[in-house]
Amino acid sequence: MKQAWGLQMGAPQSLVASDNEGDIVPLGDDDGAEMLALATLTQPGPLPTRTHRMGRFAGIRIDGRLSAMAGERFRFPGWTEVSGVCTHPDFRSRGLARRLSRHVAAGIAVCGDSAFLHAWRDNVSAIRLYESLGFEWRSDVHVVMLGRPRRQFKVSPSPA
């Protein structure tokens, strides 16, 4: 079990994609293992194995490596969550998370929804990034992540 405080932020529908999107590519099932590895390394929040199937995800590859990603997860009437925003440590400070966050939020706006997202309260740099894109604080959230204990299987020797 993990507990932490976070916050929820919402964006106006006025977010538009930037002109600098030529290297942003859609991500899908073939990218799932790389997406999970990037999320495991960077810990943007809960991102189970098949999260990329819950909505559209996009990424930026540098020299063939998945360097950054962002996508959609939860949907409620009029709202879609921007989720899984993360950048590999080797590629930080290049504006990749900013570009992908804007790309995903603009795609949500084109569909007629407003974007919202969650951030860990202590992730000040992410919160500043989201505020600079027009996201505003909506609510504090107490996050509790529960997991199933892994089963312990006994391995019996195979019969001779």
PyMOL commands that set and color helices and strands:
alter all, ss='L'
color gray80, all
select helices_A, chain A and resi 29-42+51-53+89-91+96-110+124-132
alter helices_A, ss='H'
color red, helices_A
select strands_A, chain A and resi 2-10+24-27+57-62+65-76+79-87+114-120+136-145
alter strands_A, ss='S'
color yellow, strands_A
deselect
rebuild
show_as cartoon
